[in-house]
């Protein structure tokens, strides 16, 4: 797969020519942005790799409209810098923002920890320009924030992993940067986890993000208690965050947490560090899963995941996004051969308990034998039909996505 | 259409659903040839299924009999989306109106498509929750219809339109098979593409929707302006300051007068334009938000600023806003609502076009709209018995549509395309853009049997619509 030809088109027209040619010749194409989410999905060999990073730039920032049009290869950090000049932002919270591209984050439909407040990336997309497998250039939506003219194809493309079309330009809504972000870190003493989580549920001010950690010092290396540790982020006006912080600290106290450590200016960086850890692999020695559940069942799911790892004697670390119900489970084994010997059985066992677990980071050569996308969705037949209709020659990222799409 | 032509269809539908759920009498069918836009086409039958299984059975029977299917909620749509233009079987969802499950802890509910929008918020209020999308029709329109049109409403400025609140769908497809979608699944976001597809891709038989916590505090304010231009500039400045209130609505003198005459809601009637502003959220923020917005309003020459002091005052202001279109009955017997959306900084320019259109075509046009979204709703008042006025409304509406496009906007912000605007689709999309949408249609409905003659432009029309829009 490293021998494939590479191309870096500079604009939509060049991309269209490249794809049209590949489609005629039946050559499989991989679409690559910042390659930061390469751990998601299968990696079958391709004939041509197309880099999108040369189609980059913020082309139409309209701060007074709270909208921006950006080319797909733009790094998330570059977009963030442009928006920050007018104190605006996008709440995608995708990992490795200095490398990751807008197109990649959208193609992955990245599910960040603040989405319970701000919505997922697809709710920020108001329009798109794409190139289809046969080279057709098509647009959807526009530059207005409300638009019901025809099917919402922009949202369909988000999360499609480049298997329906290649994004060239996205039109996005933006929002004002909150006046204040404040992070609270706490070690949880033995037996305090359940009580603390019950307290968090009843907070009057909903946190922008809340995590429970077991291990994962890359995300946060503050000391842990016997029940792990917490990181909670509050966002909003200074007055609101001040009050919410007081309420949070008394809630944590009632939960049995004796002390909290507070970060103000460095809180956004702390959040980035946590999200980066989601996809951090320990060389070829680890597999990271994302396990979705209802928020009310998140801790139980995380426990089931850990129990499964214990049965296989695999080292395991967890991040639980308490607001959205995601568990990030990273299992690892120093001996790569032992990992190779048990990873398939572990993966099967994990999916028996938690069928919707997906792999989000794994560099082990045997990765493609895992159930990378978990259980097939109920509407898989319709999804396959859509793939056939958009890409009949199976040229775009073939085999990478759900159900072999 | 005489019954006899559809005897076989009627017999099979009655066998499947029982006689009580199948309407075949001409006077019943006539009722279902209309929605809030206009009428046209007569259905071969109307069915009122009570379950997903019954919807599936109806679709299979209709397919066997070569009849198209038109799903219908409350018929409040404003663009002919529920009109059976090509005849066929109308599936009314009114009996599938249950709140099927409420998951308070995870703030979500599963509902039937025929559930009236407001009934959902009422059902979960005691749990401290509400359902955010609130089209002005929410006392009558259904969640299924709202999903079909991706309905908006005043509060979608900060909460987002219907698509932001749908978590998963159960649909019956064109073959009569049942499929489910969920935004939590990995795979294509079918939930998103089904929402707003106006019944052309499937029939929603139940939906998981997001519920939200009732806000801790709410501020509702009214700002009055001496001219509409200043009011629209104030709106643009509020958004440009990064302030996105929960709702930011505008009405002009024509509408405020009609609303006050009908509801005594508390709006000034001597101002050229009035802004209705709401911020819901945490108590700490409401006062600061009021100060910031009031300062911007004053910079733009607001002549008065009033804060609603009680829940009753807030409710009255909102009742007036949501009843505004109906209140125009005092001005003229008929009205037509245009629905266009422009970039928010283009609001002043768009309103100038509306004013100019009123002068040029000698029409009374009232403005009542979601200013914060840039979503205009010029209400063009007329008497349908007067051919000159009818022609003026058609031409004037068209002029406003074109102006919105020229300003970088779109031809529908929230009402939908339906039958009314399908031929205007070519003005905002290229042949390739529309063909790409067509690929999605090919997958879900290859024979174009689900709500035919909608959304996609057509060279030939299958049925005579009653002109003009009413």
Interface residues (C-beta under 8 A of the other chain):
Chain A: X62 X63 X64 X65 X66 X67 X87 X88 X109 X119 X120 X122 X123 X132 X136 X137 X138 X139 X140 X142 X143 X144 X145 X146 X147 X148 X149 X150 X151 X152 X153 X155 X156 X158 X159 X160 X164 X175 X176 X177 X201 X204 X205 X206 X236 X237 X239 X240 X243 X244 X292 X294 X295 X296 X325 X356 X358 X373 X374 X376 X377 X378 X379 X380 X382 X383 X385 X386 X389 X390 X401 X402 X403 X405
Chain B: X103 X105 X106 X149 X150 X152 X156 X160 X161 X163 X164 X173 X179 X180 X181 X182 X183 X184 X185 X186 X187 X188 X189 X190 X192 X193 X195 X196 X197 X201 X213 X216 X236 X239 X240 X242 X243 X244 X282 X284 X285 X288 X341 X342 X343 X344 X345 X370 X373 X374 X375 X408 X409 X410 X411 X412 X413 X414 X415 X416 X417 X421 X425 X428 X429 X430 X432 X433 X434 X435 X436 X437 X439 X440 X441 X442 X443 X444 X455
